Amino acid sequence: MKIAGIGLVFVLGILFVRPVLAAPDESAVQKGETVYQKWCFPCHGTGTGKPATDLLAARDKGIRPAALEERTDMTPAFIKQFVRHGVLYMPPFRRTEISDAELDALCAYLTRNNKH
Amino acid sequence: MRLPPGVNSNDFSKALKEFEEAIGKEWVFTSDEDIDLYRDPYSPFWHEEEDRVPSAAVAPDGVEQVQQIVRIANIYKIPLWTISTGKNLAYGATAPALSGSVILDLKRMNRILEVNDKNHYALVEPGVSYFDLYQYIQEHKLNVWIDPPDPGWGSPVGNSLERGGGRTPMRDHFAAVCGMEVVLANGEVVRTGMGALPGSKTWQQYKYGFGPYLDGMFSQSNFGIVTKMGIWLMPAPEAYRDGRVMVAKHDDLIPFVETLCYLMNSNVVRGAVMMESPLLDYRVSQGGTAFDMPGGPSVEEMDRLGQEKNIPYWSVELRFWGPPKIIDAQWEHAKEKFSAIPGATFKDGRNYRFPMDIKETEAALLVALGIPNLSVFGLISGAEGHLDFSPIIPMTGEAIFEAMRVYGQLYAELGLGSKNQFSALPWAYYPRAFVFLFGVSTYHDAERNKKNREIFKRLVQTSAEHGWGEYRTHVAFMDTVANAYSYNNHALHRLHETLKDALDPNGILSPGKSGIWPRRLRKEKA
């Protein structure tokens, strides 16, 4: 029974979870890090003088990391929403700035440590 | 499908198809989702009919493609609104003055063509950002500094054309422009200055070439599309230091500014200077006002308060870049001159030798060290955007007193507090004059925006009544500001229109930029 249970979980894993559990595409993660460093880090990175990090730190009060690269709770859809629509004084980013392929890579980087 | 004004859907479809053939389908954007990316994120017209919304966007990757787009636009009379990196936030960003314009997005033209650290210049395309140029210089270990504006994601080409400013001795960005390549409205490519000489060896070294000097005509204008620009850079300095000067009393401001002006115009003080008032900051911290509002404390009361609390009335931080011996002498000379004001005090500040690990330096100083960043956005709070209201006033203490009184009176009439997002005192950003930098907030709330638009117009009108004009403005207020420059029945504006009609008879380039409209879209002046 126990073995069958494990087997069931395994099968369900293949059917439903495996695509999410797949190891992040290292090449996409690397490309995404480049996109992050260029477009996101100046506001959202670690260190002093990062206004979005400061704003999120004040808002979240330690509930989650303020620097985006340290977060593990963002989904690709969430990231794309903010990149393409902006929020508060963050403007949206055009496809001539961050292409759809670069945005996918950015999502791969920012979700690389997510627990599924 | 949103259409450009006066263009039927059949012609617009043909134009879009020809744009696609010229630059590739993937670089012609027509979906609502894409068009939304070209609206002004800090718009003062959110949820209102007047919001500036383009009809499409095209993104060429070279001057030949720009020429092709311009030729197609001429056939179908398509208005093209040019952007470089599109980060002209607070002034319209990517949005056009005329809804229905097609955005000519030059972001893909992002080549750094040359950086010379022997003659200290760069030649760049419009899509290059200050971040890009800084990174290139670092990677190639070149011995030059850039002068970034506060937000580093802007374009050296775009910012210089908008006559933006920075902090170092190269802070007047348009003054640092040396040589342009421009696509005219008829599709012809012109190079200015020495660039007009085939095989010229000095396009980025001598600004004027031969004959009339036309570069200014392409700044804040719609007379051509700048596709390359030379900018002068600063030789990397050996050292940096700063120091603070403070004076005690209200009336000390007159000799204080006079001395500052002498030092700046003598090139002893070469960087931007922000006027500060520790005593007025204290007054604000106690619930008072920064401007002189009616019914506020008298000069005598303020002087007494300063004396009791031992807080200086006025202060500036002076910054120096260059060889250590020279900047030490400049600081000493500045102190000597300011010492003529009784009670003036001084405080030595930072003293850096390069190279150093400047990452540890406080964020607010980074732009003064030539390092682009975005820390300025930390100053914005509570709003979803802002407009910059930035009038030029004389570099005198008397002018500051008058401005504090005039804006205080206006703020009282409008029922506003005197705080604003940036500063209640002006900056010496540009040579020879002060500029105020007020932030007027914008929201995704039509009622609040409507109120703030009225405030903005009153600021423009009141300033003009006192002889103060804006140096740059948001697309929504370009007509209002241009209208204030009305000497001799708007003679300068009429000259702009004459030039526009001659250079761009079909009126395709950035209609409405700086209040300059092509004949077919011109409204009668009130």
Interface residues (C-beta under 8 A of the other chain):
Chain A: K38 P42 C43 G47 T48 G49 K50 P51 A52 D54 L55 R84 H85 G86 L88 Y89 M90 P91 P92 F93 R94 R95 T96 E97
Chain B: W27 F29 E33 D34 D36 L37 Y38 P41 Y42 A57 A59 T85 G86 K87 L89 A93 T94 D105 K107 R108 G127 F131 G152 W153 K359 E362 A363 A364 L366 P372 N373 L374 S375 V376 F377 G378 I380 A383 E384 G385 H386
